[in-house]
């Protein structure tokens, strides 16, 4: 027979959740006394079986309620102990704001990622050290193309098979080879070329965009870039033109210009009588799709690439690219951003 009072008393004396769990297994588990009593019901006549079953169910319910109540009691006790330990002294003086600032390049990467995430793009990443195949050959770059020359590319071996990537486009190839269409990604990251002056650096930041799906056209590309430029520069109207160009990995290809005007020596993006080139784009070349194991008869897509450092310079009035990498705290304190000011489309991207 089950001694209900004794069981409930033992439950009430449990000191922690582990002990309570052990008691639950002991009192209500497969080999518990009450379960054994249920198994004996088959040997009783119908009338006695009903009476005994009702009694056992009542005892089981009371034990279950006692366990649940004790569990809640232990839970509340744990919470109260934590509150006592982590008690906040509201009389403490306020902490000073951190001195650190978010670098403009990091801020602009977050801004761009926020914008494109609103229209379904995800962020992809790849290694800085790349193979010649992913960086050039798979992207339909001819063997005699000037971009392959030593004075443009940092090769890491004598055979010119390993290099520092010259653009973020190799992540296109990696993404398409590792999955199945459709693809909709942006790829921010560091890139490397043998160049250094006021507007060029041997290491700089670039962003690649790729959208592969069925029935994608230049119209989709134009709509995407129109949305991006308006959101990034935070303007309602924008003059934009697409100039025919050539890139090995897109066909047709275009350079994108936006209108601007000068006001008190400052560039005002949006509308104006002057043009400023900001990115290159085009429809992904069928050869690139084939190299990435995507059927060009079923899928088409567009790609675009832009310099993140250049966009930061245009938006925030920074004149010299080299200042991005000089680690001057005074410069960063002026052009940097509050660490807690996370860019969002609905609240505003920039300060």
C-alpha positions in Angstrom: 0.0 0.0 0.0 1.0 3.6 -0.7 1.5 5.8 2.4 0.3 9.1 1.0 1.2 11.2 4.0 4.8 9.9 4.1 5.3 10.5 0.4 4.0 14.1 0.5 6.1 14.8 3.6 9.2 13.6 1.9 8.4 15.8 -1.1 8.0 18.9 1.1 11.4 18.2 2.7 13.2 18.1 -0.7 16.2 20.6 -0.6 16.7 21.1 -4.4 15.4 20.3 -7.8 17.6 17.3 -8.3 16.4 15.6 -5.1 12.8 16.5 -6.1 13.3 14.9 -9.5 14.6 11.7 -7.9 11.6 11.6 -5.6 9.3 12.0 -8.7 10.9 9.1 -10.4 10.7 7.0 -7.2 7.0 7.8 -6.5 5.6 8.0 -10.0 8.1 6.2 -12.2 7.8 2.8 -13.9 8.9 0.9 -10.9 7.1 3.0 -8.3 4.8 1.5 -5.6 1.8 3.3 -7.0 2.5 1.9 -10.5 2.7 -1.6 -9.0 -0.7 -1.1 -7.4 -2.2 -0.1 -10.8 -0.9 -3.4 -12.2 -2.8 -5.3 -9.6 -6.2 -3.9 -10.7 -6.6 -6.7 -13.3 -6.9 -9.3 -10.6 -9.9 -7.5 -8.9 -13.6 -7.9 -9.8 -15.2 -5.1 -11.8 -16.8 -3.3 -8.8 -13.6 -3.4 -6.6 -11.5 -2.5 -9.6 -13.4 0.8 -10.1 -13.2 1.7 -6.5 -9.5 0.9 -6.2 -8.7 2.7 -9.5 -10.5 5.8 -8.3 -8.5 5.8 -5.1 -5.2 5.3 -6.8 -5.8 8.1 -9.3 -6.7 10.4 -6.4 -3.5 9.5 -4.6 -1.4 10.0 -7.8 -3.0 13.4 -8.4 -2.2 14.5 -4.9 1.4 13.4 -5.2 1.7 15.2 -8.6 0.3 18.4 -7.1 2.7 18.2 -4.2 5.7 17.8 -6.5 4.6 20.6 -8.8 4.0 23.0 -5.8 7.4 22.1 -4.4 9.1 22.6 -7.8 7.5 26.1 -8.0 8.7 26.8 -4.4 12.2 25.8 -5.2 12.1 27.9 -8.5 11.0 31.0 -6.6 13.6 30.4 -4.0 16.4 30.3 -6.6 15.1 33.5 -8.2 15.0 35.3 -4.9 18.6 34.2 -4.1 19.8 35.5 -7.5 18.0 38.8 -7.0 19.7 39.1 -3.6 23.2 38.4 -5.0 22.7 40.6 -8.1 21.1 43.4 -6.3 21.6 46.8 -8.0 22.6 49.7 -6.0 20.8 52.6 -7.6 22.8 55.1 -5.5 26.0 54.2 -7.4 27.4 57.0 -9.6 26.9 56.8 -13.3 29.6 55.1 -15.4 31.5 57.3 -17.8 30.7 56.8 -21.5 33.3 54.6 -23.3 36.1 56.5 -25.1 36.2 54.1 -28.1 34.5 54.8 -31.4 33.3 52.6 -34.2 35.5 53.0 -37.3 33.6 54.6 -40.3 34.4 51.5 -42.4 32.8 49.2 -39.9 29.8 51.6 -39.6 29.3 51.7 -43.3 29.5 47.9 -43.6 26.7 47.7 -40.9 24.7 50.3 -42.8 25.0 48.5 -46.1 24.1 45.1 -44.5 21.1 46.7 -42.9 19.8 48.1 -46.2 20.2 44.9 -48.2 18.8 42.7 -45.5 15.5 44.6 -45.9 15.2 43.3 -49.5 16.2 39.7 -48.8 20.0 39.6 -49.1 22.1 37.6 -46.7 25.7 38.2 -45.8 28.3 35.7 -47.1 32.1 35.6 -46.3 35.2 34.0 -47.7 38.9 33.8 -47.1 41.4 36.7 -47.9 43.8 34.1 -49.3 42.3 32.7 -52.5 43.1 30.4 -55.3 43.9 31.8 -58.8 41.0 29.7 -60.1 38.3 31.3 -57.8 39.8 34.8 -58.2 40.3 34.9 -62.0 39.6 31.7 -64.0 36.1 30.9 -62.6 35.2 34.5 -63.1 35.9 34.3 -66.8 39.1 36.4 -66.6 41.3 35.7 -69.6 44.9 34.4 -69.1 46.3 37.7 -70.6 44.1 40.0 -68.6 46.0 43.0 -67.0 44.5 42.3 -63.6 46.6 39.1 -63.4 49.9 40.9 -63.7 52.3 41.1 -60.8 52.0 44.9 -60.5 48.3 44.5 -59.8 48.1 41.3 -57.7 49.8 40.0 -54.6 50.8 36.4 -55.5 51.9 34.2 -52.6 53.7 31.4 -54.5 56.0 31.2 -57.6 53.4 29.4 -59.6 50.9 32.2 -59.2 48.2 29.7 -57.9 47.7 31.3 -54.5 47.1 35.0 -54.0 45.5 37.7 -51.8 42.1 38.2 -53.4 41.8 41.3 -55.6 38.0 41.6 -55.1 35.3 39.9 -53.1 33.9 38.2 -56.2 35.5 34.8 -55.5 32.8 34.4 -52.8 30.3 34.3 -55.6 32.0 31.1 -56.9 32.3 29.6 -53.4 28.6 30.3 -52.6 27.3 28.9 -55.9 29.5 25.7 -55.7 28.4 25.0 -52.1 24.6 25.4 -52.6 21.8 25.4 -55.1 20.1 28.3 -56.8 18.5 30.7 -56.1 21.2 32.9 -54.4 20.9 36.4 -53.0 24.0 37.5 -51.1 26.2 40.5 -50.3 29.9 40.0 -49.5 31.7 42.7 -47.6 35.4 42.2 -47.0 39.0 43.1 -47.4 40.7 43.1 -50.8 44.3 43.6 -51.9 46.0 45.3 -54.9 49.4 46.8 -55.6 48.3 50.4 -55.5 48.8 53.3 -53.0 48.0 57.0 -53.1 45.4 59.5 -51.8 42.5 57.6 -53.2 43.9 54.0 -53.4 45.4 51.7 -50.7 47.0 48.3 -51.1 44.4 46.9 -48.7 40.9 48.2 -49.0 37.3 47.1 -48.5 34.8 46.1 -51.2 31.3 44.8 -51.3 30.0 42.3 -53.8 26.3 41.7 -54.5 24.9 38.6 -56.3 21.3 37.7 -57.1 20.7 34.5 -59.1 17.2 33.2 -59.8 14.8 32.5 -62.7 13.8 35.4 -65.0 16.1 38.0 -63.5 16.7 41.1 -65.7 18.6 44.4 -65.8 15.3 45.9 -64.5 15.7 44.0 -61.2 19.3 45.3 -61.0 18.4 48.9 -61.6 15.5 48.7 -59.0 17.9 47.2 -56.4 20.6 49.8 -56.9 18.1 52.7 -56.9 16.7 51.5 -53.6 20.2 51.1 -52.1 21.6 54.5 -53.1 18.5 56.3 -51.8 18.7 54.5 -48.5 22.4 54.7 -48.1 22.7 58.5 -48.8 19.3 59.0 -47.1 17.8 61.0 -49.9 14.3 60.7 -51.4 15.3 61.5 -55.0 18.4 60.4 -56.9 19.7 60.9 -60.5 21.3 57.7 -61.7 22.7 56.6 -65.0 24.1 53.3 -66.3 27.1 53.7 -68.7 28.1 50.7 -70.9 31.3 49.2 -69.7 33.2 45.8 -69.7 33.9 43.3 -66.9 35.0 39.7 -67.7 32.4 38.3 -65.3 29.3 40.2 -66.5 27.6 40.7 -69.8 26.2 43.3 -70.4 28.2 45.4 -68.0 27.7 48.9 -66.7 29.3 51.6 -64.6 26.8 53.4 -62.3 26.9 57.2 -61.9 24.9 59.3 -59.5 24.1 63.0 -59.6 25.6 65.5 -57.2 26.2 69.2 -56.6 28.8 71.1 -54.7 27.6 73.2 -51.8 30.2 75.2 -49.8 32.9 72.9 -50.9 30.9 69.8 -49.9 29.5 67.1 -52.1 25.7 66.8 -51.9 24.5 63.5 -53.4 21.1 63.2 -55.0 20.4 65.7 -57.8 22.7 68.1 -59.5 24.5 68.9 -62.7 27.6 66.8 -62.0 28.1 63.0 -62.1 30.0 60.7 -59.8 30.9 57.0 -60.5 30.2 54.8 -57.5 30.1 51.2 -58.6 30.2 48.6 -61.4 27.5 46.0 -62.2 26.0 43.8 -64.9 24.3 40.5 -65.6 26.3 37.5 -64.6 28.2 36.0 -67.6 26.9 32.6 -68.6 30.5 31.2 -68.4 30.6 32.2 -64.7 27.4 30.3 -64.0 28.7 27.3 -65.8 32.0 27.4 -63.9 29.9 27.5 -60.7 27.8 24.5 -61.7 24.6 26.6 -62.3 22.6 26.0 -65.5 22.5 29.4 -67.4 19.5 28.2 -69.4 17.4 28.0 -66.2 19.0 30.7 -64.1 20.1 34.3 -64.7 21.3 36.9 -62.3 23.0 40.2 -61.7 26.1 41.2 -59.7 27.5 44.5 -58.5 30.6 45.6 -56.8 31.4 48.8 -54.8 34.2 50.2 -52.7 33.2 50.5 -49.1 36.0 53.0 -48.3 34.9 55.2 -51.2 31.3 55.2 -50.1 32.3 56.1 -46.6 34.4 59.0 -47.9 31.5 60.3 -50.0 28.9 60.1 -47.3 30.9 61.5 -44.4 33.2 64.0 -46.2 36.5 62.2 -45.7 39.1 63.5 -48.2 42.1 61.1 -47.8 41.8 57.3 -47.9 45.1 56.9 -46.1 43.6 58.3 -42.9 41.4 55.2 -42.6 44.5 53.2 -41.7 46.7 55.6 -39.7 45.1 54.7 -36.3 45.0 58.4 -35.3 42.7 58.6 -32.3 41.9 62.2 -32.9 40.7 61.4 -36.4 38.7 58.4 -35.1 37.2 60.5 -32.3 35.9 63.0 -34.9 34.7 60.6 -37.7 33.9 57.6 -35.5 30.5 56.5 -34.3 28.9 55.7 -30.9 29.3 52.0 -30.2 25.7 51.8 -29.1 24.3 53.6 -32.2 23.5 50.5 -34.4 22.3 51.5 -37.9 18.8 50.5 -38.8 16.5 51.4 -41.7 13.6 52.5 -39.5 15.6 54.5 -37.0 18.2 56.0 -39.3 21.5 54.7 -40.6 23.9 57.5 -39.6 24.2 60.1 -36.9 
